[in-house]
Amino acid sequence: MCRGLDSLPITCLERAKELKALFGSLLQKSDHTITGQLKKSEKLRLNVDEPLKWKESFEKLLSSQNGLCLFRAFLVSEFSEENIAFYLACEDFKATKSSKLTTKAKKIFDEFIGSDAPREVNLDHLTKAITKENMEQPSQSCFKLAQAKIYNLMEKDCYPRFLKSSTYLELSRKSKTG
């Protein structure tokens, strides 16, 4: 299960907080970009209509670094952050060198899919069985079915709730008036 806000990377938490706080001052800014300090070397940039694009599709939300961070923070508040963590782990896994596939696949399986997984995602028995079978000879696509199921779950369940959340509604309202 989710370990709460402490399980999110600090930069993601900071970015989510800055998105909410800094976007509020958008109306006073003359340019349509917001910058804020994340780390000494990293700047946050939020285009004024970026939140409006997140509503166009779930894919657009996930492809935006700011949108992903805000969505992830929302999932933490909903106690379902393990879904996006699993999805992102699968995306990272696809780029894994073949020499490290077995080790990384086992880590992902044990963390998210196994019967005693600390951050178990909600998958049906058949999907778990197929994924477990794929683990016998891991390849970059061994989590493809499980990842697709979690993506669909987030798209059909979490994403609509995110779009109705007070944080998103406030950002989109300010985008429209900014």
WORABEL-V843260 format. One record per residue. N is the residue number from 1. RES is the residue in one small letter. SS is DSSP state (a for helix, b for strand, c for the rest). Layout:
# WORABEL-V843260
N:RES:SS / N:RES:SS
This chain:
# WORABEL-V843260
1:m:c / 2:c:c / 3:r:c / 4:g:c / 5:l:a / 6:d:a / 7:s:a / 8:l:c / 9:p:c / 10:i:a / 11:t:a / 12:c:a / 13:l:a / 14:e:a / 15:r:a / 16:a:a / 17:k:a / 18:e:a / 19:l:a / 20:k:a / 21:a:a / 22:l:a / 23:f:a / 24:g:c / 25:s:c / 26:l:a / 27:l:a / 28:q:a / 29:k:c / 30:s:c / 31:d:c / 32:h:c / 33:t:b / 34:i:b / 35:t:b / 36:g:b / 37:q:b / 38:l:c / 39:k:c / 40:k:c / 41:s:c / 42:e:c / 43:k:b / 44:l:b / 45:r:b / 46:l:b / 47:n:b / 48:v:c / 49:d:c / 50:e:a / 51:p:a / 52:l:a / 53:k:a / 54:w:a / 55:k:c / 56:e:c / 57:s:c / 58:f:a / 59:e:a / 60:k:a / 61:l:a / 62:l:a / 63:s:a / 64:s:c / 65:q:a / 66:n:a / 67:g:a / 68:l:a / 69:c:a / 70:l:a / 71:f:a / 72:r:a / 73:a:a / 74:f:a / 75:l:a / 76:v:a / 77:s:a / 78:e:c / 79:f:c / 80:s:c / 81:e:a / 82:e:a / 83:n:a / 84:i:a / 85:a:a / 86:f:a / 87:y:a / 88:l:a / 89:a:a / 90:c:a / 91:e:a / 92:d:a / 93:f:a / 94:k:c / 95:a:c / 96:t:c / 97:k:c / 98:s:a / 99:s:a / 100:k:a / 101:l:a / 102:t:a / 103:t:a / 104:k:a / 105:a:a / 106:k:a / 107:k:a / 108:i:a / 109:f:a / 110:d:a / 111:e:a / 112:f:a / 113:i:a / 114:g:c / 115:s:c / 116:d:c / 117:a:c / 118:p:c / 119:r:c / 120:e:c / 121:v:c / 122:n:c / 123:l:c / 124:d:c / 125:h:a / 126:l:a / 127:t:a / 128:k:a / 129:a:a / 130:i:a / 131:t:a / 132:k:a / 133:e:a / 134:n:a / 135:m:a / 136:e:a / 137:q:a / 138:p:c / 139:s:c / 140:q:c / 141:s:c / 142:c:c / 143:f:c / 144:k:a / 145:l:a / 146:a:a / 147:q:a / 148:a:a / 149:k:a / 150:i:a / 151:y:a / 152:n:a / 153:l:a / 154:m:a / 155:e:a / 156:k:a / 157:d:a / 158:c:a / 159:y:a / 160:p:a / 161:r:a / 162:f:a / 163:l:a / 164:k:c / 165:s:c / 166:s:a / 167:t:a / 168:y:a / 169:l:a / 170:e:a / 171:l:a / 172:s:a / 173:r:a / 174:k:a / 175:s:a / 176:k:a / 177:t:a / 178:g:c
